């Protein structure tokens, strides 16, 4: 089989380079070498599966993760109604269910929306609705993630992941506001509100008041509006309404537990993704034409972290192996550690910069460093690429 990488096309002459010494080296100077690196890397990634007679879809480890995540989430809600625990035990079980939602979002929903779990479409489509189960519209997330991120990594204003709603400046190509000088200080607070924004605002906004051109041009099937309303209604019913009506819990207690869950989900998911593209070593192209091949675009705009820590990879759905993910988005994440070793070795062989941080803590630190730099206009200068 052959894996596809999203192409990057178009051109613009100027860009701001956060790390000129490294980013200017985004592809080898020798044209023969430059043209062969993507081909060699692609062939080696393909051969990993063909030589070992492995399926790129879910293996035993992945099915165990799916079963564990769903079992913990279901078990928490069964326990809540079966044992009707007191206040602090209710909050503890409710929070454990929220942790299970975080695990399922990162490990199951993300892979299924990339059709990476099974070669049977029905399996992936069914597991897609883990997003809806967690209050996020799976249809709109898929559009924003595929069209608004994978095809335009770190491209302002196309990459939806760079949307800061005026609160953040994630790219040097975006106008700086006085508030941004403090964004590295308030970032974690607003990241904790990330999932609340998706549940109550962003999905509805993307359907009814789109900001991206591709969303304005899109004609959504009527059934997706029905799924949007039904999904939000179901989520809010089982998370907020039923515990009050059926368990007799106070609205304040349930609301507080709901908020706590979203603070955990929002902060966790935000940091997993932000540390992959918006750190002080990644590059922010000014247009789609800066790279002759999409592979170079991925290497310049993406950073891995904690790739030698299997626990981190297990918890975050392999998204710490983010270069492998963008190179092989339709491959199940449980294969990423092996693919990352191929990526590292091939990049070193061809002299292509490979960006990584040894730990997730260090990746978070370098994300905050970038935010601080972007908040200070005098930290940047334009260079011809």
C-alpha positions as CSV (number, residue, x, y, z in Angstrom):
1,X,0.0,0.0,0.0
2,X,1.1,3.6,-0.4
3,X,0.5,6.4,2.1
4,X,-0.5,9.8,0.9
5,X,0.6,13.2,2.3
6,X,-1.4,16.3,1.8
7,X,0.2,18.5,-0.9
8,X,1.0,22.2,-0.4
9,X,0.6,24.4,-3.4
10,X,0.6,28.1,-4.3
11,X,3.2,30.8,-3.4
12,X,3.9,34.0,-1.5
13,X,7.2,35.8,-1.4
14,X,7.7,36.7,2.2
15,X,7.6,35.0,5.6
16,X,8.7,35.5,9.1
17,X,11.1,32.9,10.4
18,X,11.1,32.3,14.2
19,X,14.3,30.3,13.9
20,X,16.1,31.4,10.8
21,X,19.2,29.2,11.2
22,X,17.2,26.0,11.2
23,X,14.1,26.9,9.3
24,X,16.1,28.1,6.3
25,X,17.5,24.6,6.1
26,X,14.1,23.0,5.5
27,X,15.2,21.0,2.5
28,X,18.7,19.8,1.4
29,X,20.5,22.1,-1.1
30,X,21.3,19.2,-3.6
31,X,18.3,18.9,-5.9
32,X,18.8,15.1,-6.5
33,X,19.0,14.5,-2.8
34,X,16.0,16.8,-2.2
35,X,13.8,14.9,-4.7
36,X,14.8,11.5,-3.4
37,X,14.2,12.0,0.4
38,X,10.4,12.0,0.2
39,X,10.5,8.9,-2.1
40,X,12.9,7.0,0.1
41,X,11.0,7.9,3.2
42,X,7.7,6.9,1.7
43,X,9.1,3.6,0.4
44,X,10.5,2.7,3.8
45,X,7.3,3.5,5.6
46,X,5.4,1.3,3.1
47,X,7.9,-1.5,3.4
48,X,7.5,-1.6,7.2
49,X,4.1,-3.0,6.7
50,X,4.6,-5.1,3.6
51,X,7.9,-6.7,4.9
52,X,6.3,-7.6,8.2
53,X,2.9,-8.6,6.7
54,X,1.2,-6.1,9.1
55,X,-2.0,-4.3,8.6
56,X,-1.7,-0.5,9.0
57,X,-5.1,-0.5,10.8
58,X,-5.9,-1.4,14.4
59,X,-3.9,-4.2,16.1
60,X,-4.6,-6.0,19.3
61,X,-3.2,-3.2,21.4
62,X,-5.6,-0.7,19.8
63,X,-8.7,-2.9,20.3
64,X,-7.7,-3.3,23.9
65,X,-7.5,0.5,24.2
66,X,-10.9,0.9,22.6
67,X,-12.4,-1.6,25.0
68,X,-10.8,-0.1,28.1
69,X,-11.9,3.4,27.3
70,X,-15.5,2.5,26.6
71,X,-15.7,0.2,29.6
72,X,-14.4,2.8,32.0
73,X,-16.8,5.4,30.7
74,X,-19.8,3.1,30.8
75,X,-18.7,1.7,34.1
76,X,-18.6,5.2,35.7
77,X,-22.2,6.0,34.6
78,X,-23.5,2.6,35.6
79,X,-21.9,3.0,39.0
80,X,-23.4,6.5,39.5
81,X,-26.9,5.2,39.0
82,X,-26.4,1.8,40.7
83,X,-24.7,3.1,43.9
84,X,-26.0,6.7,44.0
85,X,-22.8,7.9,45.8
86,X,-22.6,10.9,48.1
87,X,-21.3,14.2,46.9
88,X,-17.5,13.7,46.8
89,X,-17.8,10.1,45.5
90,X,-20.2,11.4,42.9
91,X,-17.7,14.0,41.8
92,X,-14.8,11.4,41.8
93,X,-16.8,9.0,39.5
94,X,-18.0,11.9,37.3
95,X,-14.4,13.0,36.9
96,X,-13.2,9.5,36.1
97,X,-15.8,9.4,33.4
98,X,-14.4,12.7,32.1
99,X,-10.9,11.2,32.1
100,X,-12.3,8.3,30.1
101,X,-13.8,10.8,27.6
102,X,-10.4,12.5,27.2
103,X,-8.8,9.1,26.6
104,X,-11.4,8.2,24.0
105,X,-11.1,11.5,22.2
106,X,-7.4,11.2,21.8
107,X,-7.1,7.5,21.2
108,X,-10.3,6.5,19.5
109,X,-12.2,9.4,18.0
110,X,-9.2,10.9,16.4
111,X,-8.1,7.7,14.7
112,X,-11.6,6.8,13.6
113,X,-12.1,10.1,11.9
114,X,-8.9,9.4,9.9
115,X,-10.4,6.0,9.0
116,X,-7.3,4.5,10.7
117,X,-9.0,1.9,12.9
118,X,-10.5,-0.4,10.3
119,X,-10.7,-1.0,6.6
120,X,-14.4,-1.5,7.1
121,X,-16.0,2.0,6.8
122,X,-18.9,1.2,9.1
123,X,-16.5,0.5,12.0
124,X,-14.8,3.9,11.6
125,X,-18.1,5.7,11.1
126,X,-19.5,4.2,14.2
127,X,-16.5,5.1,16.4
128,X,-16.6,8.6,14.9
129,X,-19.5,9.3,17.2
130,X,-17.3,9.1,20.2
131,X,-16.9,12.8,19.5
132,X,-20.7,13.3,19.7
133,X,-20.7,11.2,22.9
134,X,-18.3,13.8,24.3
135,X,-20.3,16.8,23.2
136,X,-18.3,17.6,20.1
137,X,-19.9,17.3,16.6
138,X,-18.0,14.6,14.7
139,X,-19.0,15.8,11.3
140,X,-17.7,19.4,11.8
141,X,-14.6,18.3,13.7
142,X,-13.7,16.1,10.7
143,X,-14.0,19.0,8.3
144,X,-12.0,21.4,10.4
145,X,-9.3,18.8,11.2
146,X,-8.9,17.4,7.6
147,X,-9.5,20.5,5.5
148,X,-8.6,23.1,8.1
149,X,-5.4,21.5,9.5
150,X,-3.9,18.6,7.7
151,X,-3.9,20.2,4.3
152,X,-2.5,23.6,5.5
153,X,-0.3,23.0,8.6
154,X,0.7,26.3,10.2
155,X,-0.7,28.4,7.3
156,X,-2.5,31.6,8.5
157,X,-5.4,32.0,8.1
158,X,-6.3,28.6,6.7
159,X,-5.1,26.3,9.6
160,X,-8.0,26.1,12.0
161,X,-5.6,25.1,14.8
162,X,-4.2,28.6,14.6
163,X,-7.5,30.2,15.4
164,X,-6.9,32.3,18.5
165,X,-10.3,34.2,18.6
166,X,-8.4,37.4,19.2
167,X,-7.2,36.1,22.6
168,X,-4.1,34.4,21.1
169,X,-1.5,35.1,18.5
170,X,-0.3,31.7,17.3
171,X,1.5,32.8,14.2
172,X,3.8,35.7,13.2
173,X,1.6,36.3,10.2
174,X,-1.3,37.4,12.4
175,X,-1.7,41.0,13.8
176,X,-0.4,41.5,17.3
177,X,-2.7,43.1,19.9
178,X,-1.5,44.6,23.2
179,X,-3.2,41.7,25.1
180,X,-1.0,39.2,23.4
181,X,2.0,40.4,25.5
182,X,0.5,38.4,28.3
183,X,-0.7,35.3,26.4
184,X,2.0,33.0,27.7
185,X,0.7,33.8,31.2
186,X,-3.0,33.3,30.6
187,X,-2.7,30.5,28.0
188,X,-3.3,27.5,30.3
189,X,-6.4,29.1,31.8
190,X,-8.0,29.6,28.4
191,X,-6.9,26.1,27.2
192,X,-8.9,24.7,30.0
193,X,-12.0,26.2,28.5
194,X,-11.3,24.8,25.1
195,X,-13.8,21.9,25.2
196,X,-16.5,24.1,26.7
197,X,-16.0,26.4,23.7
198,X,-16.5,23.4,21.3
199,X,-19.6,22.1,23.1
200,X,-21.5,25.4,23.4
201,X,-20.1,27.7,20.7
202,X,-17.7,26.5,18.1
203,X,-19.7,23.7,16.5
204,X,-22.8,25.9,16.1
205,X,-20.7,28.8,14.9
206,X,-19.0,26.7,12.2
207,X,-22.4,25.5,11.0
208,X,-24.3,28.8,11.1
209,X,-21.7,31.6,11.2
210,X,-18.6,30.2,9.4
211,X,-15.4,32.2,9.3
212,X,-13.4,30.0,6.9
213,X,-14.0,30.3,3.2
214,X,-14.3,26.6,2.7
215,X,-17.1,26.5,5.3
216,X,-18.9,29.3,3.7
217,X,-18.9,27.5,0.4
218,X,-19.9,24.1,2.0
219,X,-23.5,22.9,1.8
220,X,-24.0,20.6,4.7
221,X,-26.5,17.7,4.4
222,X,-29.7,18.3,6.4
223,X,-29.1,15.2,8.5
224,X,-25.9,16.8,9.9
225,X,-28.0,19.6,11.4
226,X,-30.2,17.0,13.0
227,X,-27.2,15.1,14.3
228,X,-25.7,18.4,15.6
229,X,-28.9,19.1,17.7
230,X,-29.5,15.5,18.7
231,X,-25.9,15.0,19.7
232,X,-25.7,18.2,21.8
233,X,-29.1,17.4,23.4
234,X,-28.1,13.8,24.3
235,X,-24.7,15.0,25.7
236,X,-26.2,17.8,27.9
237,X,-29.0,15.5,29.0
238,X,-26.8,12.7,30.3
239,X,-24.1,15.0,31.7
240,X,-26.3,17.7,33.3
241,X,-30.0,17.0,33.3
242,X,-30.4,13.3,34.3
243,X,-28.1,13.4,37.3
244,X,-30.3,16.2,38.7
245,X,-33.6,14.5,37.9
246,X,-32.9,10.9,38.5
247,X,-30.2,11.0,41.1
248,X,-31.5,14.1,43.0
249,X,-28.2,15.8,42.9
250,X,-28.1,19.6,43.2
251,X,-27.7,21.6,40.0
252,X,-24.7,23.3,41.7
253,X,-23.0,20.0,42.4
254,X,-23.6,18.6,38.9
255,X,-22.6,21.9,37.3
256,X,-19.4,22.0,39.3
257,X,-18.5,18.5,38.3
258,X,-19.3,19.2,34.7
259,X,-17.0,22.3,34.8
260,X,-14.2,20.3,36.4
261,X,-14.4,17.6,33.7
262,X,-14.2,20.2,31.0
263,X,-11.2,21.9,32.6
264,X,-9.4,18.6,32.5
265,X,-10.5,17.6,29.0
266,X,-9.8,21.1,27.6
267,X,-6.4,21.5,29.1
268,X,-5.3,18.0,28.2
269,X,-6.4,18.0,24.6
270,X,-5.1,21.5,23.9
271,X,-1.6,20.8,25.2
272,X,-1.4,17.5,23.3
273,X,-2.0,19.3,20.0
274,X,-0.4,22.7,20.6
275,X,2.9,21.2,21.5
276,X,3.0,19.5,18.1
277,X,2.9,22.6,15.8
278,X,3.2,25.8,17.8
279,X,6.5,25.6,19.5
280,X,9.5,27.9,19.1
281,X,11.3,25.5,16.7
282,X,8.5,25.0,14.2
283,X,8.1,27.1,11.1
284,X,5.1,29.2,9.9
285,X,5.0,29.4,6.1
286,X,3.6,32.5,4.4
287,X,1.9,30.5,1.6
288,X,1.3,27.1,0.1
289,X,4.2,27.3,-2.4
290,X,7.2,27.4,-0.1
291,X,7.9,23.7,-0.3
292,X,8.3,21.5,-3.4
293,X,6.9,18.5,-1.6
294,X,4.4,18.2,1.3
295,X,6.8,16.0,3.2
296,X,9.2,19.0,3.7
297,X,6.2,21.1,4.8
298,X,5.4,18.5,7.5
299,X,9.0,18.3,8.8
300,X,9.3,22.1,9.0
301,X,6.0,22.7,10.8
302,X,5.7,19.7,13.1
303,X,7.5,18.6,16.2
304,X,7.5,15.3,18.1
305,X,7.9,14.9,21.9
306,X,8.5,12.1,24.4
307,X,8.7,9.5,21.7
308,X,10.8,7.3,23.9
309,X,8.1,7.3,26.6
310,X,5.6,4.6,25.9
311,X,3.2,5.8,28.7
312,X,2.8,9.2,27.1
313,X,2.2,7.6,23.7
314,X,-0.4,5.3,25.2
315,X,-2.3,8.1,26.9
316,X,-2.2,10.7,24.1
317,X,-3.1,8.4,21.2
318,X,0.3,8.4,19.7
319,X,0.0,12.1,18.9
320,X,3.4,12.7,20.4
321,X,4.6,10.9,17.2
322,X,3.1,13.8,15.2
323,X,5.3,13.7,12.2
324,X,4.5,10.1,11.6
325,X,0.8,10.9,12.0
326,X,0.9,13.6,9.3
327,X,2.9,11.4,7.0
328,X,0.6,8.4,7.5
329,X,-2.8,9.8,8.7
330,X,-4.7,6.7,7.8
331,X,-2.5,4.4,9.9
332,X,-3.5,3.4,13.4
333,X,-1.5,5.3,16.0
334,X,-0.3,2.1,17.7
335,X,2.1,1.7,14.8
336,X,3.6,5.2,15.2
337,X,6.6,4.4,17.5
338,X,8.0,2.0,14.8
339,X,7.3,4.5,12.0
340,X,8.9,7.3,14.0
341,X,12.2,5.3,14.2
342,X,12.1,5.1,10.4
343,X,11.4,8.9,10.2
344,X,14.2,9.8,12.5
345,X,16.8,7.5,10.8
346,X,15.8,8.7,7.2
347,X,15.8,12.4,8.2
348,X,19.2,12.1,9.7
349,X,20.5,10.2,6.7
350,X,19.4,13.0,4.3
351,X,20.2,15.9,6.6
352,X,16.6,17.0,7.0
353,X,15.9,18.7,10.3
354,X,13.8,16.6,12.7
355,X,12.2,18.6,15.5
356,X,11.6,16.9,18.8
357,X,11.5,17.4,22.6
358,X,12.6,14.8,25.0
359,X,9.6,15.2,27.3
360,X,6.1,16.6,27.1
361,X,7.0,19.0,29.9
362,X,9.7,20.4,27.7
363,X,7.4,20.7,24.7
364,X,4.9,22.6,26.8
365,X,7.7,25.0,28.0
366,X,8.7,25.7,24.4
367,X,5.1,26.3,23.4
368,X,4.9,28.9,26.1
369,X,8.2,30.4,24.9
370,X,6.7,30.8,21.5
371,X,3.6,32.5,22.9
372,X,5.9,34.9,24.8
373,X,7.9,35.6,21.6
374,X,4.8,36.2,19.5
375,X,3.5,38.6,22.1
376,X,6.5,40.8,21.6
377,X,6.6,42.3,18.2
378,X,10.3,43.2,18.3
379,X,11.2,39.5,18.7
380,X,10.6,39.0,14.9
381,X,12.1,40.0,11.6
382,X,11.2,39.2,8.1
383,X,13.6,37.2,5.9
384,X,13.5,36.2,2.3
385,X,12.9,32.4,2.0
